Amino acid sequence: MSAVIIDGKDIAKQIRIAVKRRVNALKERGINPALHVILVGEDPGSGIYVRNKQRDCEKCGIISTVARMPETATQEELEREIARANADPHIHGLLIQSPLPPHLDEARALALVDSKKDVDGFHIENAGALLLGIEAPAAGTPRGCIEMLKRSGVPLVGAHAVVIGRSNIVGKPMALMLLKEHCTVTICHSRTRDIKSLVRQADIVVAAMRKPRFVTADMIKPGAAVIDVGINRLDDNKVVGDVDFESVKAVAGWITPVPGGVGPVTVAMLMRATLEAAEKYAR
């Protein structure tokens, strides 16, 4: 048995094609969807993510702007830029690229983003809406994971899903989205006892703990769907996920690669979220 490889690049391309079609429809009405990113400092990883977002914006016909602020930017300067973007009617999507330099209060900054422009779904109003099952902007990575599962034909209703990781960005919203799809959900984390036995029961495994190759073949139920959110750079500069891809693909029914799996779909979902914010603005 060998798992079906879920091609994130192909799924992302399909999402972008659909987004571009809707973007063009908005442009015919005189509305140009626009995404604004606030980037503070020179973190190499953040720079790559922002360039990828700009590239996808161009492919979808979305206007992309970036406010590049120095590492020494103050909280007041950051909040002033957030307020400016909130007030600009031509900006529909606004995100603050994480991580921020340690001297800045990220939680406070995120709370100041207009919830209607919060395409990352990190604002407390949007996080609360997800908990209550109310339609609102939601975190792109877990949203992308659900999209990949559905497009790949993975059965969700009644499935036992195990999420490894409890971050506010992936783990917690992922669990809530799986619940919305009528899965039975278990969340594992660093204090969980006997993670292996819990993961072994799962029909769906979402690995998001930033531990290279943590999930091994002996932890996977034959035929399970394995979604690898992790991105880890090894000493030899090789990028790997939280799943030992080579061993697990021989057991799983479906699996996402790293790179080329969740990453491209996450960025494509950001394009969709920006489009949706522009459509709501149009209404």
KAQUINOR-V558313 format. One record per helix or strand. SS is the DSSP state (A for helix, B for strand). FROM is the first residue (numbers start at 1). TO is the last residue. Records with the same first field share a line. If there is no record, write none. Layout:
SS->FROM-TO ; FROM-TO
This chain:
B->4-6 ; 34-40 ; 63-69 ; 93-96 ; 118-118 ; 160-164 ; 184-188 ; 204-207 ; 215-215 ; 225-228 ; 232-233 ; 239-240 ; 243-243 ; 254-256
A->8-27 ; 44-60 ; 75-87 ; 106-112 ; 124-132 ; 140-151 ; 171-180 ; 195-199 ; 217-219 ; 245-248 ; 262-282
